[in-house]
Amino acid sequence: MCGIVAYIGNKEAYPILIKGLQRLEYRGYDSAGVALLNGDITVYKKQGKVQDLLDFSQDLPKEGTIGIGHTRWATHGVPNDVNAHPHSSGNSRLTLVHNGIIENYSPLKTALEKEGHTFSTDTDTEVLVHLIEEIQDRHKLSLEEAVRIALTRVVGAYAIVVIDREDKNKLVAARKGSPLVIGVGEGEFFMASDATPIIEHTKKVVYLNDEEIAVVTRDGDLEVKTIANEVQSPFIQELDMKIEMLEKGGYDYFMLKEIHEQPKTISDAMRGRLNATNCWIKLGGLDEMAERIMAAQRFIIAACGTSWHSGLIAEYLFEDLARIPVEVEYASEFRYRNPIITPEDVVIAISQSGETADTLAALELAKDKGALLYGIVNSVGSSIARITDAGSYIHAGPEIGVASTKAFTGQVTLLTMLALSIAHKKGTITDTYFRQLVIELANIPSKVSQVLESDEQIKYIAGEIKDRTNALYLGRGYNFPVALEGALKLKEISYIHAEGYPAAEMKHGPIALIDEEMPVIVIATNKSAYEKIVSNIQEVKARKGFVIAVVTEGDVEISKIADHTIEIPDTEEPLTPLLSVIPLQLLSYHIAVMRGCNVDQPRNLAKSVTVE
């Protein structure tokens, strides 16, 4: 959550900061602000989105070649102008932006108040900048040394960048539990929560590790130390990202663009890893740890939100195909119930950003217990990618829309290949069935393109239910997690209350809600339980429910009883989630647009949840 950006060099900082904040706005949009150093420190901040800040500062002076910026997802303190970042020290010498939570801010604040400090905001961040001020003043230290000592007294997560009015040639940054990337340009440096604000300026980046402090200067020096004051050698990497990935490309919203990108992103997830002609799957991350993974007694999948739903699909895949017991855990609950983890377990972490705080915490626990850690992430160089023993990137490209779409199908694609590869190696599926699934998986991108051709029909159906206040999603087997995902998408972006259930569970409570005002969306593509799904639909219709069914192309029986049917091409049952989720993504998108919602930036949400 929250996005931070910073610049030092020979260019005017303000346009770079504003553009960077617009790139990072998916991380939070409760308020935004910038601080520019030009003799003195000038701070502009405003409740609302980056555009509100831009409008507010339009006619104000904005000179300065060093600066920091922030777009906020509120934790401590309501979203308003005062609580917006950046925050300044009591003597106005220091200004700081922060992503994360300082958990012990309250006792620190009490101690600082006894030293004469006064606070004007409700934020934990203001406490941190006052703490740095106190240490710097009391011991007459440099900015970086004051930051280092202050952070030894802090409990919590942070990515920070600090400027000092008395030193116009330096930026100091640090991270723990929240991401921070440094872009290395020609005579200039950029800092940001991720690489999206940096890519148009330089492809050379350094990813800070936990408990590292970076000092960059106008003359081109980059120094990295640990909080324990140990000098580190920064590793400069080359970004594999194109600027057009960060543009809407003619679409009204990033979410719609990302939905339509899925034929390509699913192909990209398979590229170089799956060959349908010669019938093989090769995953580098799996091969690195093949012996231990093949001997695993159990897989534990830890994830949050949409990634948790892809983990549920993986449970079906691993148990059905590879015959490995699987537990799927909400990462946010995993470590709080004293879980039983052994060195014979493989813990699979799934996260689009690779920075999800709860998932990282689950991995730390599993690491202490000796389990093998496998990461499935989208963001190269992310924290989860670095902490895990092995893993695979989904290669979906930047996902800007807060509600995940292409990352979900990328995760499911990768997990499907993982399950198939393990199953084939273990001999738990026949060569014939393995070949059948590999060939069919290779055909999925073209079949997704077919589903996308139903966009206008789905838009019409959306108009039929856009004013409803509740919705029920039902699915069986592989498509039960798809029902959960469809309900989550509708909740996230249209603010309609929706729930996903196993279809057979409807009779155990949710059926009480069904009347003519309740749309029921049924994923009805399962060949293995077709008659039972038909019965479920008839039970809904008997109670005047409004049924929208996702069916296999050519289905006749369900189309006779459902109010609307959306067809998807026929495929093997384990692969149906990759097709059945597409209509649900489009349905939620069109409903949200018709209700006047901001699809890319739904209220109260942020893309990368880097706080617990």
Residue pairs with C-beta under 8 A, 6 or more apart in sequence:
1 27
1 28
1 73
1 75
1 99
1 606
1 608
1 609
1 610
1 611
2 27
2 28
2 70
2 71
2 72
2 73
2 85
2 98
2 99
2 100
2 193
2 606
2 610
3 20
3 21
3 23
3 24
3 25
3 26
3 27
3 28
3 70
3 71
3 99
3 192
3 193
3 194
4 24
4 68
4 69
4 70
4 85
4 97
4 98
4 99
4 159
4 160
4 161
4 180
4 191
4 192
4 193
5 16
5 17
5 20
5 21
5 24
5 68
5 69
5 70
5 190
5 191
5 192
5 193
5 197
6 17
6 67
6 68
6 69
6 97
6 161
6 171
6 173
6 190
6 191
6 192
7 13
7 16
7 17
7 20
7 65
7 66
7 67
7 188
7 189
7 190
7 191
8 65
8 66
8 169
8 170
8 171
8 188
8 189
8 216
8 217
8 218
9 65
9 66
9 185
9 187
9 188
9 189
9 218
10 65
10 187
10 188
11 65
11 188
12 62
12 63
12 64
12 65
13 36
13 64
13 65
13 66
13 67
14 34
14 36
14 62
14 63
14 64
14 67
16 67
16 190
16 197
16 201
17 34
17 67
17 68
17 69
18 34
18 50
18 53
18 54
18 69
19 197
19 200
20 69
20 190
20 192
20 197
20 198
21 32
21 34
21 50
21 53
21 69
21 70
21 71
21 197
22 50
23 192
23 196
23 197
23 246
24 71
24 192
24 193
24 194
24 196
24 197
25 32
25 49
25 50
25 71
25 601
26 254
26 400
26 401
26 402
26 600
26 601
26 606
26 607
26 608
27 71
27 73
27 99
27 193
27 606
27 607
27 608
28 71
28 72
28 73
28 74
28 606
29 48
29 49
29 50
29 71
29 72
29 73
29 601
29 606
30 47
30 48
30 72
30 73
30 74
30 79
30 84
31 45
31 46
31 47
31 48
31 71
31 72
31 74
31 79
31 80
31 81
31 83
31 84
31 85
32 45
32 46
32 48
32 49
32 50
32 52
32 53
32 69
32 70
32 71
32 72
32 84
33 43
33 44
33 45
33 46
33 53
33 69
33 70
33 72
33 84
33 85
33 86
33 97
34 43
34 44
34 45
34 53
34 57
34 67
34 68
34 69
34 70
34 86
35 41
35 42
35 43
35 44
35 67
35 68
35 69
35 86
35 88
35 95
35 97
35 163
36 42
36 62
36 63
36 64
36 66
36 67
37 64
37 66
37 67
37 163
37 165
37 168
38 63
38 64
38 65
38 168
39 168
40 165
41 88
41 92
41 95
41 163
41 165
42 61
42 62
42 64
43 86
43 88
43 95
44 53
44 56
44 57
44 60
45 53
45 70
45 81
45 84
45 85
45 86
46 52
46 53
46 56
46 57
46 81
46 84
47 79
47 80
47 81
47 84
49 71
49 601
50 71
65 218
66 163
66 168
66 169
66 171
66 218
67 163
68 86
68 95
68 96
68 97
68 161
68 162
68 163
68 171
69 86
69 97
70 84
70 85
70 86
70 97
70 98
70 99
72 79
72 83
72 84
72 85
73 606
74 83
75 101
75 124
75 611
76 83
76 101
76 105
76 122
76 123
76 124
76 125
77 83
77 121
77 122
77 123
78 122
82 120
82 121
83 121
83 122
83 123
85 96
85 97
85 98
85 123
85 125
86 95
86 96
86 97
87 95
87 96
87 97
87 98
87 121
87 123
87 125
87 126
87 129
88 94
88 95
88 96
88 129
89 95
89 129
89 130
89 132
89 133
90 117
90 118
90 130
90 133
91 133
91 137
92 165
93 133
93 136
93 164
93 165
93 166
94 129
94 132
94 133
94 136
94 143
94 162
94 163
94 164
94 165
95 129
95 162
95 163
95 165
96 125
96 128
96 129
96 132
96 160
96 161
96 162
96 163
97 125
97 160
97 161
98 124
98 125
98 128
98 158
98 159
98 160
99 158
99 159
99 160
99 178
99 179
99 193
99 610
100 156
100 157
100 158
100 159
100 160
100 176
100 177
100 178
100 610
100 611
101 124
101 156
101 157
101 158
101 611
101 612
102 108
102 124
102 125
102 127
102 128
102 154
102 155
102 156
102 158
103 155
103 156
104 154
104 155
104 156
105 124
105 127
105 128
105 156
108 127
108 128
108 131
108 153
108 154
109 119
109 127
112 127
112 130
112 131
112 134
113 119
115 134
117 130
117 133
117 134
119 126
119 127
119 130
120 126
124 156
128 150
128 154
128 158
128 160
129 162
131 150
131 153
131 154
132 143
132 146
132 147
132 150
132 162
133 146
135 141
135 146
135 149
135 150
136 142
136 143
136 146
139 146
139 149
141 149
143 162
143 164
143 167
143 170
143 172
144 170
144 172
144 213
144 215
144 225
147 160
147 162
147 172
147 174
147 213
148 174
148 213
148 225
148 227
148 229
151 158
151 174
151 176
151 211
151 213
151 227
152 227
156 176
156 177
157 176
157 177
157 178
157 357
157 610
157 611
157 612
158 174
158 175
158 176
158 177
158 178
159 173
159 174
159 175
159 176
159 178
159 179
159 180
159 193
159 208
159 610
160 173
160 174
160 175
161 171
161 172
161 173
161 180
161 191
162 171
162 172
162 173
163 170
163 171
163 172
164 170
164 172
168 218
169 217
169 218
169 219
170 215
170 216
170 217
170 218
171 189
171 191
171 215
171 216
172 213
172 214
172 215
173 180
173 182
173 191
173 208
173 213
173 214
173 215
173 216
174 180
174 208
174 211
174 212
174 213
174 214
174 227
175 208
175 209
175 210
175 211
175 212
176 210
176 211
177 210
177 357
177 360
177 383
177 610
178 193
178 355
178 357
178 610
178 611
179 193
179 194
179 207
179 353
179 355
179 382
179 383
179 608
179 610
180 191
180 192
180 193
180 207
180 208
180 214
181 191
181 192
181 193
181 194
181 195
181 198
181 205
181 206
181 207
181 208
181 381
182 189
182 190
182 191
182 205
182 206
182 207
182 208
182 214
182 216
182 222
182 234
183 189
183 190
183 191
183 192
183 195
183 198
183 201
183 202
183 204
183 205
184 202
184 204
184 205
184 206
184 222
184 236
185 201
185 202
185 204
186 202
187 218
187 220
188 201
189 216
189 222
190 197
190 198
190 201
190 202
191 214
191 216
192 198
193 608
194 353
194 379
194 608
195 205
195 239
195 241
195 381
196 241
196 246
196 398
196 400
198 205
198 239
199 239
199 241
199 242
199 243
199 246
200 243
203 238
203 239
203 241
204 236
204 237
204 238
204 239
205 236
205 237
205 238
205 239
205 381
206 214
206 222
206 224
206 234
206 235
206 236
206 237
207 235
207 237
207 381
207 386
208 214
208 224
209 232
209 386
210 383
211 226
211 227
211 228
212 224
212 225
212 226
212 227
212 232
213 224
213 225
213 226
213 227
214 222
214 223
214 224
214 234
215 221
215 222
215 223
215 224
215 225
216 222
216 223
222 234
223 231
224 231
224 232
224 233
224 234
225 231
225 232
226 232
237 381
239 380
240 380
241 397
241 398
245 397
245 398
246 398
246 400
248 254
248 257
249 257
251 257
251 260
252 593
253 401
253 589
253 593
253 599
253 600
254 400
254 401
254 600
255 401
255 403
255 405
255 493
255 589
255 599
255 600
256 589
256 599
257 401
258 399
258 400
258 401
258 405
258 406
259 405
259 406
259 452
259 582
259 585
259 586
259 589
260 452
261 397
261 406
262 405
262 406
262 409
262 445
262 448
262 452
262 582
263 445
263 446
263 448
263 449
263 452
264 445
265 394
265 395
265 396
265 397
265 406
265 409
265 410
266 409
266 410
266 413
266 444
266 445
266 448
266 578
267 445
268 395
268 396
268 397
268 410
269 394
269 395
269 396
269 410
269 413
269 414
269 417
270 413
270 417
270 441
270 442
271 395
272 282
273 281
273 282
273 283
273 417
274 280
274 281
274 282
274 417
274 438
274 441
274 442
275 281
276 438
276 439
276 441
276 442
276 443
279 434
279 435
279 438
279 439
280 438
281 417
281 420
281 421
281 424
281 438
282 421
283 392
283 414
283 417
283 418
283 421
284 392
285 374
285 375
285 390
285 391
285 392
286 293
286 390
286 392
286 418
286 421
286 422
288 389
288 390
289 372
289 374
289 389
289 390
290 425
292 346
292 372
293 346
293 372
293 374
293 422
294 422
294 425
294 426
295 344
296 324
296 344
296 345
296 346
296 372
297 325
297 342
297 344
297 345
298 324
298 325
298 326
298 327
298 344
298 345
298 346
299 318
299 324
299 325
299 326
299 327
299 345
299 346
299 347
299 348
300 326
300 327
300 329
300 339
300 341
300 345
300 346
300 347
300 348
300 366
300 371
301 311
301 314
301 315
301 326
301 327
301 328
301 329
301 347
301 348
301 349
301 350
302 311
302 329
302 331
302 334
302 347
302 348
302 349
302 350
302 359
302 362
302 363
302 366
303 310
303 311
303 328
303 329
303 330
303 331
303 349
303 350
303 351
303 356
303 359
304 330
304 331
304 332
304 351
304 356
304 358
304 359
304 609
305 404
305 488
305 609
306 352
306 403
306 404
306 407
306 408
306 485
306 488
307 350
307 351
307 352
307 356
307 359
307 404
307 407
307 408
307 411
308 328
308 330
308 331
308 350
309 408
309 481
309 482
309 484
309 485
309 488
310 350
310 408
310 411
310 412
310 415
310 481
311 328
311 348
311 350
311 415
312 328
312 480
312 481
312 484
313 412
313 415
313 478
313 481
313 482
313 577
314 326
314 328
314 348
314 350
314 412
314 415
314 418
314 419
315 326
315 327
315 328
316 477
316 478
316 481
316 574
317 415
317 416
317 419
317 574
318 324
318 326
318 419
318 422
319 325
319 326
320 574
321 419
321 420
321 422
321 423
321 428
321 429
321 437
321 574
322 419
322 422
322 423
322 426
322 428
323 423
323 426
323 428
324 422
329 339
329 362
330 358
331 349
331 356
331 358
331 359
331 361
331 362
332 358
332 612
334 358
334 362
334 365
335 361
335 362
335 365
339 365
341 347
341 365
341 366
341 369
341 370
341 371
342 369
342 370
342 371
343 369
343 370
343 371
343 372
345 366
345 369
345 371
345 372
346 371
346 372
346 373
346 374
347 362
347 363
347 366
347 371
347 372
347 373
347 374
348 374
348 375
348 376
349 359
349 362
349 363
349 373
349 374
349 375
349 376
349 377
349 384
349 388
350 359
350 376
350 377
350 411
350 415
351 359
351 375
351 376
351 377
351 378
351 382
351 384
352 377
352 378
352 379
352 396
352 399
352 404
352 407
352 411
352 607
352 608
353 377
353 378
353 379
353 382
353 607
353 608
353 609
353 610
354 375
354 377
354 378
354 379
354 382
354 383
354 384
354 385
355 379
355 382
355 383
355 384
355 608
355 610
356 384
356 608
356 609
356 610
357 609
357 610
357 611
357 612
358 609
358 612
359 384
360 383
360 384
360 387
361 612
363 373
363 384
363 387
363 388
364 387
366 373
367 373
367 387
372 389
372 390
373 387
373 388
373 389
373 390
374 388
374 389
374 390
374 391
375 384
375 385
375 387
375 388
375 390
375 391
375 392
376 391
376 392
376 394
376 411
376 414
376 415
377 384
377 385
377 391
377 393
377 394
378 393
378 394
378 395
378 396
378 397
378 399
378 407
378 410
379 385
380 393
384 391
385 391
385 393
392 414
392 418
394 407
394 410
394 411
394 413
394 414
395 410
396 406
396 407
396 410
397 406
399 405
399 406
399 407
399 607
400 600
400 607
401 599
401 600
402 492
402 493
402 600
402 601
402 602
402 605
402 606
402 607
403 489
403 492
403 493
403 588
403 599
403 602
403 605
405 489
405 585
408 485
408 581
409 448
409 578
409 581
409 582
412 577
412 578
413 441
413 444
413 578
416 441
416 574
416 575
416 578
417 441
420 429
420 434
420 437
420 438
420 441
423 429
423 434
424 431
424 434
429 437
436 572
437 572
437 574
437 575
440 571
440 572
440 575
441 575
443 571
444 571
444 575
444 578
444 579
447 568
447 569
447 571
447 579
448 578
448 579
448 582
450 568
450 569
451 568
451 569
451 579
451 582
451 583
452 582
452 586
454 566
454 567
454 583
454 586
455 586
457 566
458 566
458 583
458 586
458 587
458 590
459 586
459 590
461 548
461 564
461 566
461 587
462 587
462 590
462 591
462 594
463 590
463 594
464 546
464 564
465 471
465 519
465 546
465 548
465 591
466 494
466 590
466 591
466 594
466 595
468 496
468 517
468 518
468 519
469 496
469 497
469 517
470 496
470 497
470 498
470 513
470 517
470 518
471 487
471 490
471 496
471 497
471 498
471 499
471 518
471 519
471 520
471 521
472 487
472 498
472 499
472 500
472 501
472 506
472 510
472 513
472 514
472 518
472 519
472 520
472 521
472 545
473 483
473 484
473 486
473 487
473 490
473 498
473 499
473 500
473 501
473 520
473 521
473 522
473 523
473 584
474 483
474 500
474 501
474 502
474 503
474 506
474 520
474 521
474 522
474 523
474 536
475 481
475 482
475 483
475 500
475 502
475 503
475 522
475 523
475 580
476 502
476 503
476 504
476 523
476 526
476 529
476 532
476 533
477 526
477 528
477 529
477 573
478 526
478 573
478 574
478 576
478 577
479 523
479 525
479 526
479 576
479 577
479 580
480 500
480 501
480 502
480 503
481 577
482 523
482 576
482 577
482 580
482 581
482 584
483 500
483 501
483 502
483 503
483 521
483 523
484 500
485 500
485 581
485 584
486 498
486 500
486 521
486 523
486 581
486 584
486 585
486 587
486 588
487 498
487 499
487 500
488 498
488 500
489 584
489 585
489 588
490 496
490 498
490 587
490 588
490 591
491 497
491 498
492 588
492 602
492 605
493 588
493 589
493 592
493 597
493 599
493 602
494 588
494 591
494 592
494 595
494 597
495 595
495 597
495 602
495 603
496 591
496 595
499 510
501 510
503 522
503 532
503 533
503 536
504 532
504 536
506 536
506 539
506 540
507 539
511 539
511 540
511 543
514 520
514 540
514 543
514 544
514 545
515 543
515 544
515 545
516 544
516 545
516 546
517 546
518 545
518 546
519 545
519 546
519 547
519 548
520 540
520 545
520 546
520 547
520 548
521 548
521 549
521 550
521 584
521 587
522 533
522 536
522 537
522 540
522 547
522 548
522 549
522 550
522 562
523 549
523 550
523 576
523 580
523 584
524 530
524 533
524 534
524 537
524 549
524 550
524 551
524 555
524 558
525 550
525 551
525 552
525 568
525 573
525 576
525 579
525 580
526 533
526 573
526 576
527 552
527 573
528 573
533 558
534 557
534 558
534 561
537 547
537 549
537 558
537 561
537 562
538 561
540 547
541 547
541 561
546 563
547 561
547 562
547 563
547 564
548 562
548 563
548 564
548 565
548 566
548 587
549 558
549 559
549 562
549 564
549 565
549 566
550 565
550 566
550 568
550 580
550 583
550 584
551 558
551 559
551 562
551 565
551 566
551 567
551 568
552 567
552 568
552 569
552 570
553 567
553 568
553 569
553 570
554 567
554 570
555 565
555 567
558 565
559 565
566 583
568 576
568 579
568 580
568 582
568 583
569 579
571 578
571 579
589 599
592 599
592 602
593 599
